[in-house]
């Protein structure tokens, strides 16, 4: 897959995210797999959290997309590089850690699985991951403290399986 075709995949979902997404994708060999997180114009009906597209791209083709949230609805414009702001993840590239099943000692609201993510750029943010957001569209806890929260439990399990199958090791967050 050519970088131009990968850029077309980025443009499919967000014209404003194209420059950042294009730089990240153009640097990848066409055989690489990655996750791409981009804001959409959609929002959860009850809580108004912005819905973000979390897409798995493998060999230049979109394999699957999931609805996700990042940050809280009322904190979307807060400083994305400062810890504790409840803002969305900062734009940039992250490495994925292992897929870890959560146990009885872990917070139940994070769901069955935790996938750690590590920013590959300087930021004041830490302890980030991809997890379930069981409060999505239900109450004031909808959204995350800054991680990526999938809206549906079944999606979280499917994402973990796809990450394993396609050996995904990177996440790119664009606007």
Secondary structure as UniProt FT lines:
FT   HELIX           3..11
FT   TURN            12..13
FT   TURN            16..17
FT   HELIX           18..26
FT   TURN            30..31
FT   STRAND          33..43
FT   TURN            45..47
FT   STRAND          50..58
FT   TURN            59..60
FT   STRAND          61..70
FT   HELIX           73..75
FT   TURN            76..77
FT   TURN            80..81
FT   TURN            83..84
FT   STRAND          92..101
FT   TURN            104..105
FT   HELIX           108..110
FT   STRAND          113..119
FT   STRAND          128..132
FT   TURN            134..138
FT   TURN            140..141
FT   STRAND          148..150
FT   HELIX           153..166
FT   STRAND          170..173
//
